[in-house]
Amino acid sequence: MLSLKNIAVHYGGVEALKGISIDAEKGSITALIGANGAGKSTCLRAISGLVPLSSGEIWFEDRRIDGIAPERIVKLGIAHVPEGKRLFLTMSVYDNLLTGAFLRKDRAGVERDLEKAFHYFPILYERRRQQAGTLSGGQQQMLAFGRGLLSHPKLFLFDEPSLGIAPIIVHEIGERVRRLADEGYTIILVEQNAILALELAKKAYVLETGRVALEGDAKQLRNNEYVKKVYLGI
């Protein structure tokens, strides 16, 4: 469904991605793990059109998408849920959700997806009139997920969804990610919580200093001695 082919990205004179190739299958979870600065978030920004490629290609559903505007990428069916949530904190939960549907014209479809977001996260319905800034960190992450749903995506890009969230909520967020995949959404999951990422994913890539150091079946990588020592703390 999505294919990154030997992509490179520069920030000024710094090469953040050094010829990375990644494939994500339709309806599955693909995890990117690695330390800070490994290039995980840059991969997602490149897919979303937020940073230009220096070289390489990005293909989505047999269409090349590198070089096109971010809003067109959203229209094609890619939802980016960024690290840090990036909510409008003084706006209501309801209005934050609707910002995800900003580019849509199908009002009936928007209503269906709004109901779906409330079904996934009932707390958002209960607090729909509250300002987003009054929510807990975990609830704000749920709101960021819901906003992504409102863009009616085929592919979700999740960037560090467990960051700064209580362990009990991390488990709930993980279950929602798994449920999205079970319902047919394709997911690329960037996580420093390698245990969580490898539990959820079908396939995983280990990024180190802008390169793919390891790739393969997530279960097999969980048993890889290097991954266990460096990323799983075993």
ABEGO torsion letter per residue (X at the ends): XBBBBGBBBBBEABBABBGBBBBBBBGBBBBBBEBBGAGAAAAAAAAAGABBBABEBBBBGGBBABGBBAAAAAAAGBBBBBBGGGBBAABBAAAAAAAAAAABABAAAAAAAAAAAAAABAAAAAAAABBAAABBAAAAAAAAAAAAAAAGBABBBBBGAABGBBAAAAAAAAAAAAAAAAAGBBBBBBBABAAAAAAABABBBBBBGGBBABBEBAAAAAABAAAAAAAAGX
